[in-house]
Amino acid sequence: MSHNAKPNEGTAQLEPTKSAKRIASIDVLRGFALIGILLANMRAFKTPALHDMSAYVLGQTWPEGGMSGAIEAFLHWAVIGKFYPLFSFLFGLGFYLFVSRIEERQLDGSYYFKKRMAGLALIGLIHLFFIWSGDILHTYAVAGLFLLLFYRKPIGTLIRWGIGLLVFPALLTALLGLVTALTQNPEDVQGIIEMSLAPIVTIFQSGSYVDILQFRMSMEVPVLLFNLFFAVPNVLGVFLLGLAFGKWGGLQRPKEFATTWRRIQLYSGWSGAILSLVYVLLIYNVFPLPAGEGYAYGQSLNMIAGPLVMLWYVSTFVRVMENERMQTRLAPLGAMGRMALTNYIVQSIVSVFLFYGFGLGLFGRVSVAAGMGIAVTIFILQLLFSVLWLKKYNQGPLENLWRKATYAGATRYKQK
């Protein structure tokens, strides 16, 4: 049976992972994921994207406007739907490393991971309720608990479940999108959406913090919480792929599996690039399909293309990080990745201040190109901040609070 020690016993065993023991490629990938997530989120920060479902009925036209149009098409091809899978993959991998390291100390990995998810859920819900409606952390906390059911499963089982949980939501998305496209009158929908979006833009452009909070709590947060039923299976599928890679050991011992990494890079690269290109062509109605139907198929396809592109990113960075000179050059990105939780929340705080009415009120007034410029500027500032912070401290501020919440209380040992 499990038993508890006094609160101070074993605390030395539960210190944060020392820099020398960290897997550098994982930290670098987390840092890289943060810029992609910010670029992908920028549209939702600066426009009423969370409310605009018109594309499922009207489709989209090929982006115009020179630089902004080219950037928008590029973001769909290389960024949107690719970086949350990367973050999710790293979460699943991190779950394996966390629990296995805890259990190496003869402690109860399941107990501490549950506490870790409780802390993440609290941070996520604060973020969701009081800062921005696009939070992903509460979804990760819920999906993360299901990982405990798979921890001791073999790699083959994890991969089959992971693929299945990716394919099912993709098919469901295509079906729901198709039904929407076929049952709605495009002319009626266009008028209704234009009328409904105008007051939303006004609220976010000029509303006070309380005005925007009341709107989000009534119109956005309930929908996003309900969406957990659809989001958790997809997220869990990528978690399981990360868990499988953790058990495989390819990121922990990349030189040992160099040939496999080259194959992953090759096959995920060409397949992800082709499917992402088809996705872009579908959402912009290049193919002769009814308005909205191509968009639905494209969104469905991107749920498969995204993880493939993600694997290309992972394999590329793993191979690049075999070079010691590149490890040194990418160290600042690793510093940002070590503070991924703090940096993710700060991105939201800075962005809502820039775009919402209680800040600069730039909502609905910024082009795609300008939005990308803002995202890159925020990223560079965070990169510098992360490097400076970690020269003095071992963890980011939110990472430190999260660790304390995880390990607070009596030490829990493994069941015998």
C-alpha positions in Angstrom: 0.0 0.0 0.0 1.1 3.6 -0.5 2.2 5.5 2.6 3.0 9.2 3.3 6.1 10.7 4.7 6.4 13.9 6.6 6.1 17.0 4.4 9.9 17.7 4.3 10.9 14.1 3.6 11.9 13.5 0.1 11.6 17.1 -1.0 15.2 17.1 -2.1 14.2 14.4 -4.5 11.6 16.6 -6.1 13.7 19.5 -7.2 13.2 20.8 -10.8 15.2 19.1 -13.4 18.7 20.5 -13.5 19.9 22.2 -16.7 22.6 19.5 -17.3 19.9 16.8 -17.2 17.4 18.5 -19.4 16.9 17.3 -23.0 17.9 20.4 -24.9 15.9 19.6 -28.1 12.6 19.5 -26.1 13.2 22.9 -24.6 14.1 24.3 -28.1 11.0 22.7 -29.6 8.8 24.3 -26.8 10.3 27.7 -27.6 9.7 27.2 -31.3 6.1 26.1 -30.6 5.5 29.4 -28.8 6.1 31.6 -31.8 3.9 29.3 -33.9 1.1 29.4 -31.4 1.3 33.2 -31.1 1.2 33.5 -34.9 -1.8 31.2 -35.1 -3.6 33.0 -32.2 -3.0 36.5 -33.6 -6.1 36.3 -35.8 -8.3 35.5 -32.8 -6.6 38.2 -30.8 -7.2 41.0 -33.3 -10.5 39.9 -35.0 -13.8 38.3 -34.0 -12.6 35.0 -35.4 -14.1 33.0 -32.5 -17.5 34.2 -33.7 -17.2 34.1 -37.4 -18.4 30.8 -38.7 -19.3 32.1 -42.1 -16.6 30.2 -44.0 -18.4 26.9 -43.3 -21.3 28.3 -45.4 -19.7 30.9 -47.7 -16.2 29.5 -48.0 -13.2 31.8 -48.4 -11.8 33.7 -51.3 -8.1 33.6 -52.1 -6.4 36.3 -49.9 -5.7 39.6 -51.5 -3.6 42.5 -50.5 -0.1 41.7 -51.6 2.1 41.0 -48.5 -0.9 40.3 -46.2 -2.4 37.9 -48.7 0.9 36.0 -49.1 1.4 35.9 -45.3 -2.1 34.6 -44.7 -1.7 31.8 -47.2 1.7 30.9 -45.8 0.3 30.8 -42.2 -2.4 28.4 -43.2 0.2 26.2 -45.0 2.9 26.1 -42.3 1.5 27.4 -39.0 -2.3 27.1 -38.4 -3.1 23.6 -37.1 0.6 22.7 -36.8 1.8 24.2 -33.6 -0.9 23.2 -31.2 -0.1 19.6 -32.2 3.5 20.3 -31.5 2.7 21.7 -28.1 0.4 18.7 -27.5 3.1 16.2 -28.7 5.6 17.7 -26.2 3.0 17.6 -23.5 2.6 13.8 -24.0 6.3 13.3 -24.1 6.7 15.5 -21.0 4.1 13.3 -19.2 6.2 10.2 -19.8 9.4 11.9 -18.6 7.6 13.4 -15.5 6.0 10.2 -14.3 9.0 7.9 -15.1 11.4 10.2 -13.3 9.1 10.4 -10.3 8.7 6.6 -10.2 12.5 6.2 -10.4 12.5 7.8 -7.0 10.0 5.2 -5.7 7.3 7.9 -5.5 3.7 7.8 -6.8 3.9 9.3 -10.3 0.1 9.1 -10.8 -0.5 11.1 -7.6 1.9 13.9 -8.5 0.7 14.1 -12.1 -2.9 14.5 -10.9 -1.8 17.3 -8.7 0.1 18.8 -11.6 -3.0 18.7 -13.8 -5.1 20.3 -11.0 -2.6 23.2 -10.9 -2.7 23.4 -14.7 -6.5 23.5 -14.7 -6.5 26.3 -12.2 -4.1 28.4 -14.3 -6.0 27.6 -17.4 -9.4 28.6 -16.0 -8.0 31.8 -14.6 -6.6 32.5 -18.1 -9.9 31.5 -19.8 -12.2 33.5 -17.5 -10.2 36.6 -16.8 -7.7 37.1 -19.7 -8.6 35.5 -23.0 -11.1 32.9 -24.4 -8.6 31.0 -26.5 -7.0 29.2 -23.6 -5.8 25.6 -24.3 -4.5 24.8 -20.8 -7.8 23.7 -19.3 -8.2 21.3 -22.3 -4.8 19.9 -21.7 -5.6 19.4 -18.0 -8.7 17.4 -18.8 -7.1 15.4 -21.6 -4.0 14.9 -19.5 -5.9 12.9 -16.9 -6.8 10.3 -19.6 -3.1 9.8 -20.2 -2.8 7.9 -16.9 -4.9 5.1 -18.5 -2.3 4.6 -21.2 1.0 5.0 -19.3 1.8 1.3 -19.2 0.4 0.5 -22.7 2.9 -0.7 -25.4 4.0 1.7 -28.1 2.0 0.0 -30.8 -1.2 0.4 -28.8 -0.5 4.1 -28.1 0.1 4.8 -31.8 -3.1 3.0 -32.9 -5.2 4.9 -30.3 -3.4 8.2 -31.2 -4.2 7.8 -34.9 -7.7 6.8 -34.2 -8.4 9.8 -32.0 -7.0 12.0 -34.7 -9.0 10.5 -37.5 -12.4 10.4 -35.8 -12.6 14.1 -35.0 -11.4 14.9 -38.5 -14.2 12.8 -40.0 -16.7 14.4 -37.6 -15.5 17.9 -38.6 -16.0 17.1 -42.3 -19.5 15.7 -41.6 -20.6 18.6 -39.5 -19.2 21.1 -41.9 -20.9 19.4 -44.8 -24.2 19.4 -43.1 -23.8 23.1 -42.3 -22.9 24.0 -45.8 -25.8 22.1 -47.3 -28.5 23.2 -44.9 -27.8 27.0 -44.8 -28.6 29.6 -47.4 -25.4 31.5 -48.1 -27.1 34.8 -48.8 -29.1 34.7 -45.5 -26.0 33.7 -43.5 -23.9 36.4 -44.9 -26.3 39.1 -43.9 -26.9 37.7 -40.4 -23.2 37.3 -39.7 -22.3 40.8 -40.9 -25.0 42.2 -38.6 -23.9 40.1 -35.6 -20.1 40.8 -35.9 -20.4 44.6 -36.0 -21.4 45.0 -32.3 -18.8 42.4 -31.3 -16.1 44.4 -32.9 -17.4 47.6 -31.2 -17.3 45.8 -27.8 -13.7 44.7 -28.1 -12.5 47.9 -29.7 -13.9 50.3 -27.1 -15.4 48.3 -24.2 -14.0 48.5 -20.7 -12.4 45.4 -19.0 -15.8 44.7 -17.3 -17.7 45.1 -20.5 -15.5 42.7 -22.4 -15.4 40.3 -19.4 -19.2 40.2 -19.3 -19.5 39.6 -23.0 -16.9 36.8 -22.9 -18.4 35.1 -19.9 -21.8 35.0 -21.6 -21.0 34.5 -25.3 -17.6 32.8 -25.4 -16.6 30.9 -22.3 -19.7 28.6 -22.2 -19.2 27.6 -25.8 -15.5 26.9 -25.3 -16.2 24.7 -22.2 -18.8 22.8 -24.1 -16.3 22.3 -26.9 -14.2 20.2 -24.5 -16.2 17.2 -25.7 -14.8 17.7 -29.2 -11.4 19.1 -28.3 -10.3 16.5 -25.8 -10.2 13.4 -28.1 -8.1 15.3 -30.7 -5.7 16.6 -28.1 -5.5 13.2 -26.4 -4.6 11.6 -29.8 -1.5 13.8 -30.1 -0.7 13.4 -26.4 -0.6 9.6 -27.1 1.8 10.1 -30.0 4.1 12.1 -27.7 3.8 9.4 -25.0 4.8 6.7 -27.6 7.8 8.7 -28.7 8.8 9.1 -25.0 8.7 5.3 -24.5 10.6 4.8 -27.7 13.4 7.0 -26.5 14.3 8.8 -29.7 14.4 12.3 -28.2 16.4 11.1 -25.2 18.9 9.2 -27.3 18.8 10.8 -30.8 22.1 9.4 -32.1 21.0 5.9 -31.4 18.0 6.4 -33.6 19.5 8.7 -36.3 18.3 6.5 -39.2 14.8 6.4 -38.0 14.7 10.2 -37.5 15.9 10.7 -41.1 13.0 8.6 -42.3 10.5 10.4 -40.1 11.8 13.7 -41.4 11.5 12.5 -45.1 8.1 11.0 -45.0 6.4 13.5 -42.7 7.9 16.3 -44.7 6.6 15.5 -48.1 3.3 14.1 -46.9 2.6 17.0 -44.5 3.6 19.6 -47.2 1.3 18.1 -49.8 -1.7 17.6 -47.5 -1.3 21.2 -46.2 -1.2 22.5 -49.7 -4.4 20.7 -50.5 -5.9 22.1 -47.3 -5.0 25.6 -48.4 -6.5 25.1 -51.8 -9.7 23.6 -50.3 -10.4 26.4 -47.8 -9.9 29.0 -50.5 -12.4 27.3 -52.9 -9.8 26.6 -55.6 -11.5 23.3 -56.3 -14.9 23.2 -58.0 -16.9 22.5 -54.8 -20.0 24.2 -53.4 -19.2 27.3 -51.2 -18.4 26.1 -47.7 -18.1 22.5 -48.5 -14.5 22.8 -49.6 -13.7 24.8 -46.4 -15.2 22.0 -44.3 -13.1 19.3 -46.1 -10.0 21.5 -45.7 -10.4 21.9 -42.0 -10.9 18.2 -41.7 -7.8 17.5 -43.8 -5.7 19.9 -41.7 -6.4 17.8 -38.6 -4.3 15.1 -40.3 -1.8 17.4 -42.1 -1.1 19.3 -38.9 0.4 16.4 -37.0 2.4 15.3 -40.0 4.0 18.8 -40.4 4.5 18.7 -36.6 6.5 15.5 -36.9 8.6 17.2 -39.6 9.4 20.0 -37.2 10.3 17.6 -34.4 12.5 15.5 -36.5 14.2 18.5 -38.1 15.1 20.1 -34.8 16.2 16.8 -33.3 18.6 16.3 -36.2 19.8 20.0 -36.1 20.4 19.7 -32.4 22.9 16.9 -32.9 25.3 19.7 -34.0 27.0 21.3 -30.9 27.3 24.7 -32.7 23.6 24.7 -33.4 22.9 23.8 -29.8 24.7 27.0 -28.7 22.9 29.1 -31.3 19.5 27.8 -30.4 20.1 28.1 -26.6 18.0 31.3 -26.3 15.0 29.4 -27.9 15.6 26.7 -25.3 15.5 29.3 -22.5 12.1 30.5 -23.8 10.9 26.9 -23.9 11.9 26.3 -20.3 9.5 29.2 -19.5 6.8 28.0 -21.8 3.9 28.4 -19.4 4.9 31.9 -18.3 5.5 33.0 -21.9 2.2 31.5 -23.1 0.2 33.5 -20.5 2.2 36.7 -21.1 1.5 36.5 -24.8 -2.2 36.7 -24.0 -1.8 39.5 -21.5 0.2 41.6 -23.9 -2.1 40.8 -26.9 -5.3 41.7 -25.2 -3.8 44.9 -24.0 -2.8 45.8 -27.5 -6.1 44.9 -29.1 -8.9 45.3 -26.5 -10.7 48.5 -25.6 -9.2 48.8 -22.1 -5.7 48.9 -23.8 -4.8 50.3 -27.2 -8.1 49.2 -28.8 -6.5 47.9 -32.1 -9.1 45.2 -32.5 -10.3 44.9 -36.1 -7.8 47.6 -37.2 -4.6 45.5 -37.9 -3.7 43.8 -41.1 -2.4 40.2 -41.4 1.1 41.6 -42.1 1.0 44.0 -39.2 -0.3 41.2 -36.9 2.6 39.0 -37.9 5.0 41.9 -37.2 3.4 42.3 -33.7 3.8 38.6 -33.0 7.4 38.5 -34.0 8.2 41.6 -31.9 6.5 40.0 -28.8 8.4 36.8 -29.5 11.8 38.6 -29.7 11.1 40.5 -26.4 10.1 37.2 -24.7 13.2 35.5 -26.0 15.4 38.2 -24.4 13.4 38.2 -21.2 13.7 34.4 -20.9 17.4 34.4 -21.3 17.9 37.2 -18.7 15.5 35.6 -16.2 17.1 32.2 -16.3 20.5 33.7 -15.7 19.2 34.5 -12.2 16.5 31.9 -11.6 16.2 28.2 -12.4 12.5 28.4 -13.6 10.0 30.9 -14.8 7.7 32.5 -12.2 4.6 30.4 -13.2 6.7 27.3 -13.6 7.9 27.8 -10.1 4.3 28.2 -8.7 3.2 25.2 -10.7 6.0 23.1 -9.2 5.2 24.2 -5.7 1.6 23.3 -6.1 2.5 19.9 -7.5 4.8 18.9 -4.7 3.1 20.6 -1.8 2.2 18.4 1.1 3.4 15.0 2.2 5.5 12.8 0.0 3.5 10.0 -1.6 5.3 6.7 -2.4 4.5 4.1 -5.0 2.2 1.3 -4.1 4.0 -1.9 -3.2 
